[in-house]
Structure formats: structure tokens, C-alpha cells
Amino acid sequence: MTRIPALDPAAFSEEQKTLVGEWTYLEFSRVLINSPRMYGTFVPWLKELIADTVLPARDRQIVCLRVLELCGDVYEKTHHVVISRKCGLSDDEIRAFISGEGEVLTEDDHDVLAACAELYSEQRIGDTTWARLARRYSQEQMMEIVFLAGCYHTMGMLTKSFDIKLEPDLESFNALRDYAEQD
């Protein structure tokens, strides 16, 4: 049973139409818009972290995929597999980011993965990992790793608590359903 229903875009109020814009095809948007106030707060933050990130795309995807996996999320992880492919990442890299292990991972990748694990389990990047990241990242980028991990931890809570389902009418997401659930 679905906890929070996905609204039919035809039934959106004018405020809901304005807030959701072209994202009506996303189950996430159609569920979250049940609370226009929260949608109007959360989604712009999410867009800022993804679209205007100061992190390299590869590193952003490591954080998103690994945190979503740690949270046991399927919905957003499936979407980020698609996003990762659009960023030019290989299936081997994507699987390694999700699992946290693999031959394709660089030393820098391992540092980002360590930060994800520490943020998930301790809600803090440890001193050793912090120092390793500080050799590569600016202060703003390091802050963004924390913001991004926190945002995607929240995403896992939202998608699982609200019981958000994968879009049944989008072929690309259906093809990834089995892949995301087995990793």
C-alpha cells in the first residue's frame, strides 16, 4: 500500500503546477507536491546541490550512489545510475560506487567513499579522512560533500517512508529496476 499517493498532474493546483514545472513525470515530484511548502523548500536545495555543484560529476555521483545504497534506497539510486551513465561513467564504476569496492576505484574514490561511510555511521567525517580530502578539495567542496551526503540520506528517508515507486511508464527506469535491486 502506498503511504503518500502520487498526485495526477491534471489535478494539480496552480501553485503545484508552478512548483513542479516540467518534473511531472517523476513519481518523486508527484508525491512530494502533496506538501507544496516542503516541495518549495527541499527541491530547490536538491537542484542547487546537483545542478550547481562545485564537485566534479564523478565525485558527486560517488556520494549520491554510495549514500543511497547505505540507506537501502532503490528509487533515487536507480535514477542516479541513469545520471551516472549520462555523466560518462561505466557500469563497472557505477557498481563500484554502489558497493564501495572494485578494481576501478582510485585512491581518491576510496577517500570519498570513506567520507560517505563515516557520515552515514557517525554523522561526521573523521580526522584522517578529512585530512586526505583536504589535499584535493577546496573548503567549499568539502562542505558540499557533507551537504550532498546529508541531502541524499534525507532522500533515502523520503523515498522509503513515503513508499515512492519507480516510474512504471519510463522504459529506461524499468530496465534498471532489476539492476538497482540486485546491487
C-alpha positions in Angstrom: 0.0 0.0 0.0 1.3 3.4 -0.9 1.6 5.7 2.0 1.6 9.1 0.2 0.0 8.9 -3.2 1.5 10.4 -6.3 -0.9 13.1 -7.5 -2.2 13.2 -11.0 -0.7 16.4 -12.7 -4.2 17.1 -14.1 -5.4 17.6 -10.5 -2.5 20.0 -9.5 -3.4 23.4 -8.1 -1.8 26.4 -9.9 0.8 26.5 -7.1 1.6 22.8 -7.5 1.9 23.2 -11.3 4.3 26.2 -10.9 6.4 24.4 -8.3 6.7 21.1 -10.2 7.2 22.6 -13.6 8.4 20.0 -16.1 9.1 17.4 -13.5 5.6 16.0 -13.6 6.8 12.7 -14.9 8.8 12.0 -11.7 7.0 10.0 -9.1 9.1 11.8 -6.5 7.7 15.2 -7.6 4.2 13.9 -7.8 4.4 12.6 -4.2 6.4 15.5 -2.6 4.0 18.1 -4.1 1.4 16.8 -1.6 3.2 19.4 0.6 3.8 22.4 -1.6 5.6 24.2 1.3 8.1 21.3 1.7 8.5 20.8 -2.0 9.3 24.6 -2.4 11.9 24.3 0.3 13.5 20.9 -0.5 13.6 20.7 -4.3 15.4 24.0 -4.9 18.1 22.8 -2.4 18.3 19.5 -4.2 18.6 21.3 -7.6 21.4 23.5 -6.2 23.4 20.5 -5.0 23.1 18.6 -8.3 22.9 21.3 -11.0 25.3 23.8 -9.5 27.7 21.6 -7.6 31.3 22.6 -7.2 32.3 18.9 -7.1 33.4 17.0 -10.1 30.5 15.0 -11.6 32.3 11.7 -10.8 32.7 12.6 -7.1 29.1 13.9 -6.9 27.9 10.5 -8.2 30.1 8.6 -5.8 28.4 10.4 -2.9 24.9 10.0 -4.2 25.1 6.4 -5.2 27.0 5.2 -2.1 24.8 7.1 0.4 21.7 5.9 -1.3 23.0 2.3 -1.1 23.9 2.7 2.5 20.3 3.9 3.1 18.8 1.0 1.2 17.2 3.3 -1.3 16.0 1.9 -4.7 14.1 4.8 -6.2 16.8 7.5 -6.2 19.7 5.1 -6.7 18.0 3.9 -9.9 17.8 7.5 -11.1 21.4 8.1 -10.2 22.5 5.1 -12.2 20.9 6.8 -15.2 22.5 10.2 -14.3 25.9 8.5 -13.8 25.7 7.0 -17.3 24.8 10.4 -18.7 28.0 11.7 -17.0 30.0 9.1 -18.9 30.6 6.7 -16.1 30.9 3.0 -16.9 28.7 0.2 -15.4 31.8 -1.1 -13.6 32.4 2.3 -12.0 28.7 2.6 -11.0 28.7 -0.8 -9.4 31.9 0.0 -7.5 30.5 3.3 -6.3 27.4 1.5 -5.1 29.2 -1.4 -3.4 32.1 0.7 -2.1 34.6 -1.7 -3.7 36.1 -2.6 -7.0 39.3 -2.5 -9.1 38.1 0.6 -11.0 38.2 2.7 -7.8 41.0 5.2 -7.4 42.6 6.3 -4.2 40.6 9.5 -4.4 37.4 7.5 -4.9 38.2 5.5 -1.7 38.6 8.7 0.2 35.2 9.9 -0.9 33.7 6.5 -0.1 35.3 6.7 3.3 33.7 10.1 3.9 30.3 8.6 2.9 30.6 5.7 5.3 31.7 8.0 8.1 28.9 10.5 7.5 26.4 7.7 7.4 27.5 5.9 10.5 29.0 8.8 12.7 27.4 11.9 11.0 31.0 13.2 10.9 33.9 12.8 8.6 36.8 11.6 10.7 40.1 13.5 11.0 42.1 11.1 8.9 39.6 11.1 6.0 39.2 14.9 6.4 42.9 15.4 6.0 43.0 13.2 2.9 40.1 15.0 1.3 41.6 18.4 2.2 44.6 17.6 -0.1 42.3 17.5 -3.1 39.3 19.7 -2.3 38.6 23.3 -1.5 36.9 24.2 1.7 33.7 24.8 -0.3 33.9 21.3 -2.0 34.5 19.6 1.4 31.4 21.4 2.8 29.4 20.3 -0.3 30.3 16.6 0.3 28.7 16.9 3.7 25.6 18.7 2.3 25.3 16.2 -0.5 25.6 13.2 1.7 23.0 14.7 4.1 20.6 15.5 1.3 20.8 12.0 -0.1 20.4 10.4 3.3 17.2 12.5 3.6 16.2 11.4 0.1 16.5 7.8 1.2 14.3 8.5 4.2 11.7 10.3 1.9 11.5 7.7 -0.8 11.3 4.8 1.6 9.0 6.4 4.2 6.6 7.7 1.5 6.9 4.5 -0.4 7.8 6.2 -3.7 7.7 3.7 -6.6 9.8 3.8 -9.7 8.1 5.4 -12.7 6.3 2.5 -14.4 5.9 4.2 -17.7 9.6 5.2 -18.3 11.4 2.4 -20.1 14.8 3.4 -19.0 13.9 3.2 -15.4 12.0 -0.1 -15.8 15.1 -1.6 -17.4 17.2 -0.6 -14.4 14.8 -1.9 -11.8 16.3 -5.3 -11.5 19.9 -3.9 -11.7 19.3 -1.5 -8.8 17.6 -4.1 -6.6 20.3 -6.7 -7.0 23.2 -4.4 -6.1 
